Amino acid sequence: MSATELAARAEVTSRVFDAPLPQSYGYGIVLGLGFAFAFIQLALTYVQSRRTVKLTSEEFSTASRSLKPGLVAVGITSAWTHATTLLQSSVGVYQYGVSGAWWYAASSTVCIAIMAALAAKVKMNANGAHTFLEIVETRFGRGTHMVFAFYAFLCALLTGANVLLGSSTTIHTLTGMPIEAVMFLTVTSIILYIRSGGVRASFVMDYLHTMIMFIIIWVLCFTVYTKGDELGSPGAIWDILRDVPVLKAGNFKDSYFTMRSNQGIIFGANNLVGGSSAVFCNQAYWQRAISSSPKSTTKAYMLGGLTWFSIPLVLGTALGLSSRALTGFESYPTYPYILTTAQQSSGLPAAAAAVALMGKGGAVCLVLMLFMAITSAVSAELVAIASLISYDIYRTQFKPNATGAQILTVQHWSTIGWGLWSAVWCVILYRAGVTLSWVVYIQGVILGSSMVPICLTVCWSKLNKVAALSGTIVGSLCSLTAWLVSAYKIYGEVTVATTGQAYATISGCATAIIVSTSLSVGISLIWPANYDFGATKNIQILDDAPSAQEGSDSDEKTAETPEKQLDKDVEAVDITEVPAIPNGHVDRLDYDLLHRNYRNGCILSAIFIFINIILIPFPLFFSEYIWSRKFFTAYAVITMIWSVWAGITLIIMPLYEARGQIAYVLRAVYRRRL
């Protein structure tokens, strides 16, 4: 049976995916873990306020610009691990074969690699900025600022749908818990700790979530490759799927084990534009560049990219292939039928594989992992939106002379308001029949035209205001037109279903990038702005926090007490290593170091992109090689080793970097000073 006939058969012969867990499991995880994490973070915030730094608007938005590379890498990995990472990568493999996971991981990592270089530019050209929109407003004025603000908030809506909609739908499917309850209860628990701790709270909780998530990934993937009566080894998966056709036509000989997949490349291209626009338009990723220590920004992004790459690669390959291989076993939730198109679009191949392999245990693992993804990504988005509302709406548009305390109040209320609105927004999308795949595909169409102008605003002196605006606005009009016309011409009608098809969305994505880049670069080369970034370098930090030197001078003037001596006995606290720079002063930055970081970031990013996008996949594509049993086994082993290295690195490195701070707090607890 051909791939086309198999897909058509699934629509007429299907079975409902029955929830393997009772609702009590869902409520237990969402309520129990959610509020447990909130309690932990509230306790950590209390310790921080007593023994390290006070919560100011700067601390809320930027963590005093002092985070070290290990924790920033954790934050990048965690924030980029949406439901799409965990679910859509498996969908890609389920439909297109092994190329699906590779193209998903490689295309999504491109933007993180580019951000490694751009992060150094942010430190060089606007170290005092709180948001990327502040840089836009300072360079181009209020009108351009509002245009890009529109895209930033639109990106937040789409990212919220990515995070909440996909994960909540799968949790609902696995537990029967009402999807509205999943969304609102999860968001409520996140609001509690983000409101009290800001971006540092987000990073600390990212660490806990990432540690738990990697452990679950290892459990699931080791189960696929080493245990179980149905599978038990990569070779067993290869044996079952060797003669099974892929669900989407376009692979060489309809094989699951080949990189020669036309649909796989389209899947990767859509994800490249959509994923990149979801990064460069998203304040959450710029916030990590702003929050990191100037000397470690580029290192953090490169490490985050390398570690994140392993997640969709190993999880997508293992669960996507095993889900297809297990279709003929009675333990499979829809046995003996494959998943319908709607079930695939909702991200259920991973859930089906987990349930088939581990029963209720597999369902619990997947619910836990998705809950970790929701809380990590939503917490990052809430801090980002609070920063945009407080600095780019309240301060820029209404109260330019706002104090730090006033900004902090706006940030607190923004966290609550946007969090609740995100839940409402996702319920609306769910009721409208929008699926995870649709949101993933149309991101690039809607946001793609703003991506290049935003990046050039930070790093290219020749970009002028007209070029930035025309590239963004005209690019959007052209991409939307190409998207809708393609949906009508190729699929015969314009509906939610047809506009989410791969060929319609790739038409819009390609148009957005081509038109936007041509106008932004072309107009700027004809009429270069030759901007010197002097104004952006003087963006002021709002709170006049004392520097480390000032603090030590003050300490020397006070009498030594047992408590003061305790402070000196412990290594200096990490979070004040790079203090906030007083208003208007940027001369402390080591520009030679930042320039080297930028140059190294460009070189490493180019190498990383060349290897993952060209050197590895395209020789395999053009050779029409169908992987042998030994080749696939070796590939599975390598991806597992990569995953183990990534997880251990992200678990150990932040602890090592914060050893002084941890010792400080533990000794204070022991001396009963907290």
C-alpha positions as CSV (number, residue, x, y, z in Angstrom):
1,M,0.0,0.0,0.0
2,S,1.4,3.4,-1.0
3,A,1.9,6.3,1.4
4,T,-1.0,8.2,-0.1
5,E,-3.4,5.2,0.2
6,L,-2.3,4.6,3.8
7,A,-3.0,8.1,4.8
8,A,-6.4,8.1,3.2
9,R,-7.3,4.8,4.9
10,A,-6.5,6.3,8.3
11,E,-9.3,8.8,7.9
12,V,-12.0,6.2,7.3
13,T,-10.7,3.5,9.6
14,S,-9.7,5.0,12.9
15,R,-10.2,4.6,16.6
16,V,-10.6,7.1,19.4
17,F,-7.5,7.7,21.5
18,D,-8.9,6.7,24.9
19,A,-7.3,8.4,28.0
20,P,-5.0,5.9,29.7
21,L,-5.0,7.9,33.0
22,P,-7.9,9.2,35.2
23,Q,-8.4,12.9,35.6
24,S,-7.0,12.7,39.2
25,Y,-3.5,12.1,37.7
26,G,-3.8,15.2,35.7
27,Y,-5.0,17.4,38.6
28,G,-2.4,15.8,40.8
29,I,0.5,16.7,38.5
30,V,-0.8,20.2,37.5
31,L,-1.9,21.3,40.9
32,G,0.6,19.3,43.0
33,L,3.8,20.0,41.0
34,G,2.7,23.4,39.9
35,F,2.1,24.8,43.4
36,A,5.1,22.9,44.8
37,F,7.4,24.6,42.3
38,A,5.7,27.9,43.2
39,F,6.4,27.3,46.9
40,I,10.1,26.4,46.2
41,Q,10.6,29.5,44.2
42,L,8.9,31.7,46.7
43,A,11.3,30.3,49.3
44,L,14.3,30.9,47.1
45,T,13.1,34.5,46.4
46,Y,12.9,35.1,50.1
47,V,16.4,33.8,50.6
48,Q,17.6,36.0,47.7
49,S,16.0,39.1,49.1
50,R,17.5,38.5,52.6
51,R,21.0,37.5,51.7
52,T,21.9,38.5,48.1
53,V,20.0,41.2,46.1
54,K,16.7,43.0,46.5
55,L,14.0,42.7,43.8
56,T,14.0,45.8,41.7
57,S,12.7,46.4,38.2
58,E,16.3,45.8,36.9
59,E,16.5,42.5,38.8
60,F,13.0,41.5,37.7
61,S,13.8,42.1,34.0
62,T,17.6,41.4,33.7
63,A,18.7,39.6,36.8
64,S,21.2,42.5,37.2
65,R,22.9,41.4,34.0
66,S,25.1,38.9,35.9
67,L,24.0,35.3,35.0
68,K,26.8,32.9,34.1
69,P,26.9,30.7,31.0
70,G,25.7,27.5,32.6
71,L,22.4,28.9,33.9
72,V,21.9,31.0,30.8
73,A,22.4,27.8,28.6
74,V,19.8,26.0,30.8
75,G,17.4,28.9,30.3
76,I,17.9,28.9,26.5
77,T,17.4,25.1,26.4
78,S,14.4,25.2,28.6
79,A,12.7,28.2,26.9
80,W,13.2,26.7,23.5
81,T,11.8,23.3,24.6
82,H,8.2,24.0,23.7
83,A,5.5,21.5,23.0
84,T,6.7,21.6,19.4
85,T,10.2,20.3,20.5
86,L,8.7,17.4,22.3
87,L,5.7,16.6,20.1
88,Q,6.2,18.1,16.6
89,S,9.7,16.5,16.2
90,S,8.0,13.1,16.8
91,V,5.2,14.0,14.3
92,G,7.9,14.8,11.7
93,V,9.5,11.4,12.1
94,Y,6.1,9.6,12.2
95,Q,5.2,11.2,8.9
96,Y,8.5,11.6,7.0
97,G,11.0,9.2,8.7
98,V,14.4,9.9,10.2
99,S,14.8,13.1,8.2
100,G,12.0,14.7,10.3
101,A,13.9,14.8,13.6
102,W,17.1,15.9,11.9
103,W,15.5,18.8,10.0
104,Y,13.6,19.9,13.0
105,A,16.6,20.0,15.2
106,A,19.0,21.5,12.7
107,S,16.6,24.2,11.4
108,S,15.6,25.3,14.9
109,T,19.2,25.4,16.1
110,V,20.2,27.9,13.3
111,C,18.5,30.8,15.1
112,I,20.1,29.9,18.4
113,A,23.5,29.8,16.7
114,I,22.9,33.2,15.1
115,M,21.8,34.6,18.5
116,A,25.2,33.6,19.9
117,A,26.7,36.3,17.7
118,L,23.9,38.8,18.1
119,A,24.0,38.5,21.9
120,A,27.6,39.9,21.9
121,K,26.4,42.8,19.7
122,V,23.6,43.6,22.2
123,K,26.3,43.9,24.9
124,M,28.5,46.0,22.7
125,N,25.8,48.3,21.3
126,A,23.1,48.5,24.0
127,N,24.2,47.0,27.3
128,G,21.8,49.1,29.2
129,A,18.7,48.0,27.3
130,H,16.0,46.0,29.0
131,T,14.2,44.9,25.7
132,F,15.1,44.7,22.1
133,L,12.3,47.3,21.4
134,E,14.2,49.8,23.5
135,I,17.0,49.6,20.9
136,V,14.5,50.0,18.1
137,E,13.0,53.1,19.8
138,T,16.3,54.7,20.5
139,R,17.6,54.2,17.0
140,F,14.5,54.8,14.8
141,G,12.0,56.6,17.0
142,R,8.5,55.9,18.3
143,G,6.7,55.1,15.0
144,T,9.1,52.3,14.1
145,H,9.1,51.2,17.7
146,M,5.3,50.7,17.7
147,V,5.5,48.7,14.4
148,F,8.0,46.2,15.9
149,A,6.1,46.2,19.2
150,F,3.1,44.9,17.2
151,Y,5.2,42.0,15.9
152,A,6.7,41.3,19.4
153,F,3.2,41.0,21.0
154,L,2.0,38.9,18.0
155,C,4.9,36.6,18.5
156,A,4.0,36.3,22.2
157,L,0.5,35.2,21.3
158,L,1.8,32.6,18.8
159,T,4.4,31.4,21.2
160,G,1.8,31.1,23.9
161,A,-0.3,29.0,21.6
162,N,2.7,26.8,20.8
163,V,3.5,26.2,24.5
164,L,0.0,26.0,26.1
165,L,-2.1,24.6,23.2
166,G,0.1,21.7,22.2
167,S,1.0,20.5,25.7
168,S,-2.5,21.0,27.1
169,T,-4.1,19.1,24.3
170,T,-1.9,16.1,24.9
171,I,-2.3,16.3,28.7
172,H,-6.1,16.4,28.1
173,T,-5.9,13.4,25.8
174,L,-3.8,11.3,28.2
175,T,-5.8,12.2,31.4
176,G,-9.2,13.3,30.3
177,M,-8.6,16.5,32.3
178,P,-10.6,19.4,30.8
179,I,-8.2,21.4,28.6
180,E,-9.4,24.7,30.1
181,A,-8.4,23.5,33.6
182,V,-5.0,22.5,32.4
183,M,-4.3,25.9,30.9
184,F,-5.7,28.1,33.7
185,L,-4.3,26.0,36.6
186,T,-0.8,25.8,35.0
187,V,-0.7,29.5,34.3
188,T,-1.8,30.4,37.8
189,S,1.0,28.4,39.5
190,I,3.5,30.0,37.1
191,I,2.2,33.5,37.9
192,L,2.8,33.0,41.6
193,Y,6.5,32.5,41.4
194,I,7.3,34.7,38.4
195,R,5.5,37.7,40.0
196,S,7.7,37.4,43.1
197,G,11.1,36.6,41.5
198,G,11.2,37.8,37.9
199,V,13.7,36.6,35.3
200,R,16.0,35.0,37.9
201,A,13.0,33.0,39.2
202,S,12.5,31.9,35.6
203,F,16.1,30.7,35.3
204,V,16.2,28.9,38.6
205,M,13.0,27.0,37.8
206,D,14.3,26.4,34.3
207,Y,17.1,24.4,36.0
208,L,14.7,22.2,38.0
209,H,12.5,21.7,35.0
210,T,15.3,20.9,32.6
211,M,16.8,18.3,35.1
212,I,13.5,16.5,35.4
213,M,12.8,16.7,31.7
214,F,16.2,15.1,30.7
215,I,15.7,12.3,33.2
216,I,12.3,11.5,31.6
217,I,13.7,11.7,28.1
218,W,16.4,9.2,29.1
219,V,13.8,6.9,30.6
220,L,11.6,7.0,27.5
221,C,14.4,6.6,25.0
222,F,16.3,3.9,26.9
223,T,12.9,2.0,27.1
224,V,12.5,2.3,23.3
225,Y,16.0,1.1,22.5
226,T,16.8,-1.4,25.3
227,K,13.6,-2.8,26.9
228,G,10.2,-4.2,26.1
229,D,8.9,-7.3,24.4
230,E,7.7,-5.3,21.3
231,L,10.9,-3.5,20.4
232,G,14.0,-3.6,22.7
233,S,16.7,-2.4,20.2
234,P,17.2,0.0,17.3
235,G,17.6,-3.0,15.1
236,A,14.1,-4.3,16.1
237,I,12.6,-1.0,15.0
238,W,14.5,-1.2,11.7
239,D,13.3,-4.7,11.1
240,I,9.6,-3.7,11.6
241,L,9.7,-0.5,9.5
242,R,12.1,-1.7,6.8
243,D,9.2,-2.4,4.3
244,V,6.6,0.0,5.9
245,P,5.9,3.0,3.7
246,V,6.1,6.5,5.2
247,L,2.8,8.3,5.7
248,K,3.7,11.3,3.6
249,A,4.7,10.6,0.0
250,G,8.0,11.9,-1.2
251,N,10.7,9.7,0.4
252,F,13.0,7.7,-1.8
253,K,11.3,4.3,-2.1
254,D,8.9,5.4,0.6
255,S,11.5,4.4,3.2
256,Y,11.5,5.7,6.8
257,F,15.3,5.3,6.9
258,T,16.5,7.8,4.3
259,M,17.3,11.5,4.2
260,R,16.0,11.7,0.7
261,S,12.7,13.1,1.7
262,N,11.1,16.0,-0.2
263,Q,8.5,16.5,2.4
264,G,11.1,16.4,5.1
265,I,13.0,19.3,3.5
266,I,9.8,21.3,3.3
267,F,9.1,20.5,6.9
268,G,12.6,21.7,7.8
269,A,12.3,24.9,5.7
270,N,9.0,25.8,7.3
271,N,10.4,25.2,10.7
272,L,13.5,27.2,9.9
273,V,11.6,30.4,9.1
274,G,8.9,29.8,11.7
275,G,11.3,28.9,14.5
276,S,13.8,31.7,13.6
277,S,11.0,34.4,13.6
278,A,9.8,33.0,17.0
279,V,13.3,33.6,18.4
280,F,14.2,37.0,16.8
281,C,10.8,38.5,17.5
282,N,10.6,37.1,21.0
283,Q,11.7,39.2,23.9
284,A,12.3,36.0,25.9
285,Y,15.4,35.2,23.9
286,W,16.8,38.7,23.9
287,Q,16.2,38.7,27.6
288,R,18.6,35.9,28.0
289,A,21.3,37.9,26.1
290,I,20.6,40.9,28.3
291,S,20.6,39.0,31.5
292,S,23.8,37.2,31.0
293,S,27.3,38.4,32.0
294,P,28.9,40.3,29.1
295,K,31.9,38.0,29.0
296,S,29.9,34.8,28.8
297,T,26.9,35.7,26.5
298,T,28.2,34.0,23.3
299,K,29.4,31.0,25.2
300,A,26.0,30.5,26.8
301,Y,24.1,30.6,23.5
302,M,26.5,28.2,21.8
303,L,26.3,25.7,24.7
304,G,22.5,26.1,24.8
305,G,22.3,25.4,21.1
306,L,24.4,22.2,21.3
307,T,22.5,20.9,24.3
308,W,19.0,21.7,23.0
309,F,19.8,20.0,19.6
310,S,19.9,16.7,21.3
311,I,16.3,16.9,22.6
312,P,14.3,16.8,19.4
313,L,16.9,14.6,17.7
314,V,16.9,11.7,20.2
315,L,13.3,12.1,21.4
316,G,11.7,12.7,18.0
317,T,13.6,9.7,16.4
318,A,12.9,7.3,19.3
319,L,9.2,8.1,19.8
320,G,8.3,8.9,16.2
321,L,9.7,5.7,14.8
322,S,8.5,3.5,17.7
323,S,5.0,5.0,17.4
324,R,4.8,3.9,13.8
325,A,6.4,0.5,14.5
326,L,4.0,-0.3,17.3
327,T,0.8,0.3,15.3
328,G,0.3,-3.4,14.8
329,F,0.6,-4.3,18.5
330,E,-2.4,-4.5,20.8
331,S,-0.8,-2.2,23.3
332,Y,-1.0,0.7,20.8
333,P,-3.8,3.1,21.8
334,T,-5.5,3.1,18.3
335,Y,-4.6,-0.5,17.4
336,P,-4.8,-1.7,14.7
337,Y,-5.1,1.7,13.0
338,I,-2.6,4.5,12.5
339,L,-3.3,7.9,14.0
340,T,-5.6,10.1,12.0
341,T,-4.4,13.4,10.5
342,A,-6.1,15.4,13.3
343,Q,-4.4,13.2,15.9
344,Q,-1.1,13.6,14.2
345,S,-1.6,17.4,14.0
346,S,-2.3,17.5,17.7
347,G,1.1,15.9,18.4
348,L,-0.1,12.5,19.6
349,P,2.5,10.1,18.0
350,A,4.8,10.6,21.0
351,A,2.0,10.0,23.5
352,A,0.9,6.9,21.6
353,A,4.4,5.4,21.7
354,A,4.9,6.2,25.4
355,V,1.5,4.5,26.3
356,A,2.2,1.5,24.1
357,L,5.7,0.9,25.6
358,M,5.1,1.7,29.3
359,G,1.3,1.8,29.8
360,K,0.2,4.2,32.5
361,G,3.9,4.8,33.4
362,G,4.6,6.1,29.9
363,A,1.6,8.4,30.0
364,V,2.7,9.8,33.4
365,C,6.2,10.4,32.0
366,L,4.9,12.3,29.0
367,V,2.5,14.4,31.1
368,L,5.3,15.3,33.5
369,M,7.6,16.2,30.6
370,L,5.0,18.3,28.9
371,F,4.2,20.0,32.2
372,M,7.9,20.9,32.6
373,A,7.9,22.3,29.1
374,I,4.8,24.4,29.8
375,T,6.1,25.9,33.0
376,S,9.6,26.6,31.6
377,A,8.5,28.3,28.4
378,V,5.5,30.1,29.9
379,S,7.5,31.6,32.7
380,A,10.1,32.9,30.2
381,E,7.3,34.4,28.1
382,L,5.6,36.1,31.1
383,V,8.8,37.8,32.2
384,A,9.4,38.9,28.6
385,I,5.9,40.3,28.2
386,A,6.1,42.1,31.6
387,S,9.3,43.8,30.4
388,L,7.7,44.8,27.1
389,I,4.6,46.2,28.8
390,S,6.5,48.1,31.5
391,Y,9.3,49.5,29.5
392,D,8.0,49.8,25.9
393,I,4.3,50.6,26.6
394,Y,4.1,52.2,30.1
395,R,7.4,54.0,30.2
396,T,7.9,54.8,26.6
397,Q,4.3,55.8,25.7
398,F,2.8,57.1,29.0
399,K,5.4,57.9,31.7
400,P,9.0,58.4,30.5
401,N,10.1,59.5,34.0
402,A,8.8,56.4,35.7
403,T,10.8,55.2,38.7
404,G,12.0,51.7,39.3
405,A,9.3,51.1,41.9
406,Q,6.6,52.1,39.5
407,I,8.1,49.9,36.7
408,L,8.2,47.0,39.1
409,T,4.5,47.5,40.0
410,V,3.5,47.4,36.3
411,Q,5.6,44.3,35.8
412,H,3.8,42.5,38.6
413,W,0.4,43.3,37.2
414,S,1.4,42.6,33.6
415,T,2.5,39.1,34.7
416,I,-0.9,38.4,36.1
417,G,-2.9,40.0,33.2
418,W,-0.9,38.4,30.4
419,G,-0.8,35.0,32.0
420,L,-4.6,34.9,32.3
421,W,-5.0,36.3,28.8
422,S,-2.7,33.6,27.4
423,A,-5.0,30.9,28.9
424,V,-8.1,32.6,27.5
425,W,-6.4,33.0,24.1
426,C,-5.4,29.3,23.9
427,V,-9.0,28.2,24.8
428,I,-10.3,30.3,22.0
429,L,-7.9,28.7,19.5
430,Y,-8.8,25.2,20.8
431,R,-12.5,25.9,20.4
432,A,-11.8,27.2,16.8
433,G,-10.2,23.9,15.9
434,V,-6.6,25.2,15.6
435,T,-4.0,22.6,16.1
436,L,-0.3,22.6,17.2
437,S,0.9,21.9,13.6
438,W,-1.1,24.8,12.2
439,V,0.4,27.3,14.7
440,V,3.9,26.0,14.0
441,Y,3.6,26.3,10.2
442,I,2.0,29.8,10.1
443,Q,4.5,31.4,12.5
444,G,7.0,32.1,9.7
445,V,4.3,33.5,7.4
446,I,3.1,36.0,10.0
447,L,6.4,37.0,11.7
448,G,9.0,36.1,9.1
449,S,9.2,39.6,7.5
450,S,10.2,41.3,10.8
451,M,13.1,38.9,11.5
452,V,15.8,40.3,9.3
453,P,15.1,44.0,10.1
454,I,15.2,43.2,13.9
455,C,18.5,41.5,13.6
456,L,20.0,44.3,11.5
457,T,18.8,46.9,13.9
458,V,21.1,45.5,16.6
459,C,24.2,44.8,14.5
460,W,24.3,46.7,11.1
461,S,25.1,50.4,11.0
462,K,23.9,50.9,7.5
463,L,20.3,50.0,8.1
464,N,18.0,53.0,7.8
465,K,14.5,53.6,9.1
466,V,12.7,53.4,5.7
467,A,14.5,50.1,5.0
468,A,13.5,48.6,8.3
469,L,9.8,49.6,8.0
470,S,9.4,48.7,4.3
471,G,11.1,45.3,4.7
472,T,8.8,44.5,7.6
473,I,5.5,45.9,6.3
474,V,5.8,45.1,2.6
475,G,7.3,41.7,3.4
476,S,4.2,40.9,5.6
477,L,1.7,42.0,2.9
478,C,3.5,39.9,0.3
479,S,3.9,36.8,2.5
480,L,0.2,36.8,3.5
481,T,-0.8,37.2,-0.1
482,A,1.4,34.3,-1.3
483,W,0.2,32.1,1.6
484,L,-3.5,32.5,0.9
485,V,-3.2,32.4,-2.9
486,S,-1.1,29.2,-2.6
487,A,-3.6,27.6,-0.3
488,Y,-6.4,28.3,-2.8
489,K,-4.4,27.3,-5.9
490,I,-2.9,24.1,-4.5
491,Y,-5.7,22.8,-2.3
492,G,-8.8,24.4,-3.9
493,E,-10.0,26.4,-0.9
494,V,-9.0,28.7,1.9
495,T,-9.7,27.0,5.3
496,V,-7.9,26.4,8.5
497,A,-6.9,23.0,7.2
498,T,-5.6,24.2,3.8
499,T,-3.7,27.2,5.2
500,G,-1.8,24.9,7.5
501,Q,-0.6,22.7,4.7
502,A,3.2,22.6,4.1
503,Y,3.3,23.9,0.5
504,A,1.0,26.9,1.3
505,T,3.0,27.9,4.3
506,I,6.4,27.5,2.7
507,S,5.2,29.9,-0.1
508,G,4.4,32.5,2.5
509,C,7.6,31.9,4.5
510,A,9.9,32.1,1.5
511,T,8.2,35.3,0.3
512,A,8.6,36.9,3.7
513,I,12.3,36.2,3.8
514,I,13.1,37.2,0.2
515,V,11.1,40.4,0.1
516,S,12.1,41.5,3.6
517,T,15.8,40.9,3.1
518,S,15.8,42.5,-0.4
519,L,14.2,45.7,0.8
520,S,16.0,46.0,4.1
521,V,19.5,45.4,2.6
522,G,18.9,47.0,-0.8
523,I,17.5,50.3,0.4
524,S,20.2,50.5,3.1
525,L,23.0,50.0,0.6
526,I,21.6,52.8,-1.6
527,W,21.0,55.2,1.3
528,P,23.2,53.9,4.2
529,A,22.5,55.3,7.7
530,N,26.0,54.9,9.0
531,Y,24.7,54.8,12.5
532,D,27.4,54.8,15.3
533,F,25.2,53.2,18.0
534,G,26.2,56.1,20.4
535,A,22.6,56.7,21.5
536,T,21.9,53.0,22.1
537,K,25.1,52.6,24.2
538,N,23.8,55.3,26.5
539,I,20.4,53.6,27.2
540,Q,20.2,54.0,30.9
541,I,19.7,51.4,33.6
542,L,16.7,52.4,35.6
543,D,17.7,51.6,39.2
544,D,20.8,53.3,40.5
545,A,22.0,50.1,42.2
546,P,25.4,50.4,44.0
547,S,28.2,48.7,42.3
548,A,30.3,46.0,43.9
549,Q,33.1,48.4,44.6
550,E,30.8,50.9,46.2
551,G,29.4,48.1,48.4
552,S,32.8,47.0,49.5
553,D,33.8,50.5,50.4
554,S,30.7,50.8,52.6
555,D,31.5,47.5,54.3
556,E,35.0,48.7,55.2
557,K,33.5,51.7,57.0
558,T,31.3,49.6,59.3
559,A,32.5,47.6,62.2
560,E,33.2,44.0,61.8
561,T,30.4,41.9,63.3
562,P,30.1,38.1,63.3
563,E,27.6,38.4,60.5
564,K,29.9,40.6,58.4
565,Q,32.7,38.1,59.0
566,L,30.5,35.3,57.8
567,D,29.9,37.2,54.6
568,K,33.7,37.5,54.1
569,D,34.3,33.8,54.9
570,V,32.4,32.7,51.8
571,E,33.2,33.2,48.2
572,A,31.7,36.3,46.7
573,V,28.1,35.8,45.7
574,D,27.8,35.1,42.0
575,I,24.9,37.3,41.3
576,T,26.8,40.5,42.1
577,E,29.8,39.6,40.1
578,V,28.7,41.8,37.2
579,P,26.8,44.7,38.9
580,A,24.4,47.0,37.3
581,I,26.1,49.8,35.5
582,P,25.2,53.3,36.8
583,N,23.1,55.4,34.5
584,G,24.9,56.5,31.4
585,H,28.2,54.8,32.2
586,V,29.2,52.0,29.8
587,D,33.0,52.5,29.8
588,R,33.5,49.5,32.1
589,L,32.6,47.1,29.3
590,D,35.6,45.3,27.7
591,Y,34.9,46.1,24.1
592,D,37.9,44.1,22.9
593,L,36.5,41.0,24.6
594,L,33.0,41.6,23.3
595,H,34.4,42.1,19.8
596,R,36.3,38.8,20.1
597,N,33.1,37.1,21.4
598,Y,31.2,38.5,18.4
599,R,33.8,37.3,15.9
600,N,34.1,33.9,17.5
601,G,30.3,33.7,17.6
602,C,30.1,34.4,13.9
603,I,32.7,31.8,13.1
604,L,31.3,29.1,15.3
605,S,27.7,29.8,14.2
606,A,28.8,29.5,10.5
607,I,30.6,26.2,11.2
608,F,27.7,24.8,13.2
609,I,25.1,25.8,10.5
610,F,27.3,24.4,7.7
611,I,27.7,21.0,9.4
612,N,24.1,20.6,10.4
613,I,22.3,22.1,7.4
614,I,24.7,21.2,4.5
615,L,27.6,18.8,5.3
616,I,25.7,16.0,7.0
617,P,22.2,15.9,5.5
618,F,22.7,16.8,1.8
619,P,25.3,14.1,0.9
620,L,22.9,11.6,2.4
621,F,20.0,13.3,0.5
622,F,21.6,13.3,-2.9
623,S,23.1,9.8,-2.5
624,E,19.6,8.3,-2.0
625,Y,21.1,6.2,0.7
626,I,18.7,4.0,2.6
627,W,20.1,3.4,6.0
628,S,21.2,-0.2,6.9
629,R,20.4,-1.8,10.2
630,K,23.9,-1.2,11.5
631,F,23.9,2.4,10.3
632,F,20.6,3.2,12.1
633,T,21.8,1.4,15.2
634,A,25.0,3.5,15.3
635,Y,22.9,6.7,14.7
636,A,20.6,5.8,17.6
637,V,23.5,5.2,19.9
638,I,25.2,8.5,19.0
639,T,22.0,10.5,19.6
640,M,21.7,8.9,23.0
641,I,25.3,9.6,24.0
642,W,24.7,13.2,22.9
643,S,21.6,13.5,25.0
644,V,23.3,12.1,28.1
645,W,26.2,14.6,27.6
646,A,23.8,17.5,27.2
647,G,21.8,16.6,30.3
648,I,24.8,16.0,32.5
649,T,26.3,19.3,31.4
650,L,23.2,21.3,32.1
651,I,22.7,19.7,35.5
652,I,26.3,20.0,36.8
653,M,27.6,23.2,35.2
654,P,25.2,25.7,36.9
655,L,25.8,24.0,40.3
656,Y,29.6,24.3,39.8
657,E,29.3,28.0,38.8
658,A,27.1,28.8,41.8
659,R,29.1,26.8,44.4
660,G,30.0,30.0,46.2
661,Q,26.5,31.2,46.4
662,I,25.2,27.8,47.5
663,A,27.8,27.6,50.2
664,Y,26.9,31.1,51.3
665,V,23.2,30.3,51.7
666,L,23.9,26.9,53.4
667,R,26.2,28.4,55.9
668,A,23.8,31.2,56.6
669,V,21.1,28.6,57.2
670,Y,23.4,26.6,59.5
671,R,24.1,29.8,61.5
672,R,20.4,30.5,61.6
673,R,20.7,33.8,59.8
674,L,17.7,33.2,57.5
